[in-house]
């Protein structure tokens, strides 16, 4: 079966391409490389041992969608392609609504036009905003978004749900995942943000590798045990496997029925920024140079997952530890430095 992976050259997308291959699927990548590098394709081909089909195009281009669907019989889509930096979304909201929301509408229109029935949507725990209680379950209230980025994920989930309700045979799952970190054990693919990293772990690894200056820890006055914000950090390989499990669940549904559901994808454990720094130092034996800075607009205090629903219905569970993930992230960073 052929699965179209939008943003398939990105961090999560590339690891999902690998796991799709292991599960017997053929991936077709759709990516404009605005936040990824073409060298990822060579890494993927080495890992899976075969050429990778890639369409270099923008997901806001209707003709590109038509070309992909006309030239391939697509059995399902895993939709990653989106901008994801919280801070940037606050300063450039229209960029995020155009790329994240408008392109999702176009994708759904083209899916209907070309009779593609299965969709796994890359959503986010940001849909919960600042939760009223922790851990977050799928029954937790969707709070007003803290950023335009979070709002785009909420809006896209609503659009997909409404479209499923009116499109017989369309089946979709939204995966609300938490904070992906780590890298593939081969060190051939990993997180490679272009420009200054927006996420904690790549900033840590780049700081320790001497590529960045001092790490900024945004806020030490949150109501947490050490004053820093808490997140649920999941190894990207575990996250990739969750997409394969979601796709398998969609394919089990009857052909003419509609189906929509959503799942938390995390470890079930929250770790503060300072705890992540300490875990990195434990995993690598290296010190992290950091300084406390004011809070960053759009950040919530704490969020971590209850993954019982994913465990029971998807038959999926995170397996790798925070220390393992941070160790893999560092090995990837060293490999990147050594290849340059």
Residue pairs with C-beta under 8 A, 6 or more apart in sequence:
1 24
1 25
1 26
1 75
1 76
1 251
2 25
2 26
2 27
2 28
2 72
2 73
2 74
2 75
3 20
3 25
3 26
3 27
3 28
3 74
3 75
3 76
3 77
3 78
3 247
4 27
4 28
4 30
4 68
4 72
4 74
4 76
4 77
4 78
4 116
5 13
5 16
5 17
5 20
5 27
5 28
5 29
5 30
5 77
5 78
5 80
6 13
6 30
6 31
6 59
6 77
6 78
6 79
6 80
6 81
6 107
7 13
7 30
7 31
7 36
7 79
7 80
7 81
7 82
7 122
8 14
8 16
8 17
8 27
8 28
8 29
8 30
8 31
8 54
8 78
8 80
9 29
9 31
9 33
9 36
9 37
9 38
9 40
9 41
9 54
10 31
10 35
10 36
10 40
10 80
10 81
11 36
11 180
11 190
11 191
11 192
11 193
11 236
12 80
12 122
12 180
12 236
12 239
12 240
13 29
13 31
13 36
13 78
13 80
13 81
14 36
14 40
14 43
14 44
14 189
15 184
15 189
15 236
15 237
15 239
15 240
16 27
16 78
16 80
16 239
16 240
16 243
16 244
17 27
17 29
17 44
17 48
17 52
18 44
18 47
18 48
18 184
18 189
18 240
19 237
19 240
19 241
19 243
19 244
20 26
20 27
20 78
20 243
20 244
20 247
21 27
21 48
21 50
22 244
23 244
23 248
25 244
25 247
26 53
27 52
27 53
28 53
28 54
28 55
28 68
28 72
28 74
29 41
29 52
29 53
29 54
29 55
30 54
30 55
30 57
30 59
30 64
30 68
30 81
31 54
31 55
31 56
31 81
32 56
32 57
32 58
32 59
32 81
33 56
35 83
35 193
35 194
36 192
36 194
37 192
37 194
40 189
40 192
41 52
41 54
43 186
43 188
43 189
44 52
44 188
44 189
45 51
45 52
46 186
46 188
47 184
47 186
47 188
47 189
53 72
55 64
55 67
55 68
57 64
57 67
57 68
58 64
59 65
59 81
59 99
59 103
59 106
59 107
60 98
60 99
60 102
60 103
60 106
62 106
62 110
65 106
65 107
65 110
66 110
66 114
68 74
69 110
69 113
69 114
69 116
70 114
74 114
74 116
75 116
75 118
75 251
76 116
76 117
76 118
76 119
76 120
76 247
76 250
76 251
77 107
77 111
77 116
77 118
77 119
77 120
78 119
78 120
78 122
78 243
78 247
79 104
79 107
79 119
79 120
79 121
79 122
80 122
81 99
81 103
82 99
82 100
82 103
82 122
82 152
83 89
83 95
83 96
83 99
83 100
83 149
84 124
84 149
84 198
85 149
85 198
86 126
86 146
86 147
86 149
86 150
86 198
86 296
86 298
86 299
87 198
87 296
87 297
87 298
88 95
88 96
88 149
88 198
89 95
89 96
89 147
89 148
89 149
89 150
89 152
89 298
90 147
90 148
90 297
90 298
93 148
96 148
96 149
96 152
97 148
97 152
100 149
100 152
100 153
100 156
101 152
101 155
101 156
101 159
104 121
104 156
104 159
104 160
105 159
108 119
108 159
108 160
108 163
110 116
111 117
111 119
111 170
112 167
112 170
117 169
117 170
117 171
117 255
118 171
118 172
118 247
118 250
118 251
119 160
119 170
119 171
119 172
119 173
119 250
120 172
120 173
120 175
120 243
120 246
120 247
120 250
121 156
121 157
121 160
121 172
121 173
121 174
121 175
122 175
122 177
123 153
123 156
123 157
123 174
123 175
123 176
123 177
123 262
124 149
124 150
124 153
124 176
124 177
125 136
125 176
125 177
125 178
125 232
125 264
125 266
125 303
125 305
126 145
126 146
126 147
126 149
126 150
126 153
127 142
127 145
127 150
127 153
127 154
127 157
127 176
128 136
128 140
128 141
128 142
128 143
128 176
128 303
129 142
129 143
129 144
129 145
129 146
129 150
129 300
130 143
130 146
130 300
130 301
130 303
131 140
131 141
131 143
131 300
131 302
131 303
132 140
132 141
132 143
133 140
134 270
134 302
134 303
134 304
135 268
135 270
135 304
135 305
135 306
136 264
136 303
136 304
136 305
136 306
137 264
137 306
137 308
137 309
138 176
138 262
138 263
138 264
138 309
142 154
145 151
145 153
145 154
146 298
146 299
146 300
147 297
147 298
149 298
150 298
157 174
157 262
160 172
160 174
160 260
161 172
161 260
163 170
163 172
164 170
164 171
164 172
164 258
164 259
164 260
165 258
165 260
167 258
168 256
168 258
169 255
169 256
169 257
169 258
170 258
171 250
171 253
171 257
171 258
171 259
171 260
172 250
172 259
172 260
173 246
173 249
173 250
173 260
173 261
173 262
173 263
174 260
174 261
174 262
174 263
175 242
175 243
175 246
175 262
175 263
175 265
176 262
176 263
176 264
176 265
177 234
177 239
177 242
177 264
177 265
177 266
178 231
178 232
178 233
178 234
178 264
178 265
178 266
178 267
178 303
178 304
178 305
179 199
179 200
179 231
179 232
179 233
179 234
179 266
180 191
180 233
180 234
180 235
180 236
180 239
181 191
181 199
181 201
181 233
181 234
181 235
181 236
181 325
181 326
181 329
182 190
182 235
182 236
182 237
182 320
182 324
182 325
182 326
182 328
182 329
182 332
183 189
183 190
183 191
183 236
183 328
183 329
183 331
183 332
184 190
184 236
184 237
184 328
184 332
185 237
185 328
187 331
187 332
187 334
187 335
188 335
190 236
190 328
190 329
190 332
190 333
190 335
190 336
191 199
191 201
191 202
191 236
191 329
191 332
192 202
192 336
193 199
193 202
196 203
196 212
197 203
197 206
197 212
200 231
200 273
200 276
201 233
201 276
201 280
201 325
201 326
201 329
202 329
202 333
203 212
203 215
203 216
204 215
204 276
204 277
204 280
204 288
204 329
205 329
205 330
205 332
205 333
206 212
206 333
207 213
207 214
207 215
207 288
207 289
207 290
208 280
208 284
208 286
208 287
208 288
208 289
208 330
208 333
209 333
209 334
209 337
211 337
214 289
214 290
214 291
215 277
215 288
215 289
215 290
215 291
216 290
216 291
216 293
217 228
217 273
217 274
217 277
217 290
217 291
217 292
217 293
218 229
218 273
218 293
218 294
218 295
218 296
218 299
219 227
219 228
219 229
219 292
219 293
219 294
219 295
219 296
219 299
220 226
220 227
220 228
220 292
221 227
221 295
222 228
222 229
222 230
222 295
222 301
222 302
223 301
224 230
224 272
224 301
224 302
225 272
226 272
226 274
226 275
228 272
228 273
228 274
229 272
229 273
229 299
229 300
229 301
229 302
230 270
230 271
230 272
230 301
230 302
230 303
230 304
231 270
231 271
231 302
231 303
231 304
232 266
232 267
232 268
232 269
232 270
232 271
232 303
232 304
232 305
233 267
233 271
233 276
233 322
233 325
234 265
234 266
234 267
234 318
234 325
235 318
235 319
235 320
235 324
235 325
235 328
236 325
237 320
238 267
238 318
238 319
238 320
239 265
241 316
242 263
242 265
242 310
242 314
242 316
245 314
245 315
245 316
246 263
246 314
249 313
249 314
250 259
253 259
261 313
263 307
263 309
263 310
263 313
263 314
264 305
264 306
264 307
264 309
264 310
265 305
265 307
265 310
265 316
265 318
266 304
266 305
266 307
266 318
267 304
267 305
267 307
267 318
267 322
268 304
268 305
268 306
268 307
268 318
269 304
269 322
270 302
270 303
270 304
271 279
271 322
276 322
276 326
277 288
277 290
279 322
279 323
279 326
280 286
280 288
280 326
280 330
281 287
281 288
282 323
283 323
283 324
283 326
283 327
283 330
284 326
284 327
284 330
286 330
307 317
307 318
310 316
310 317
311 317
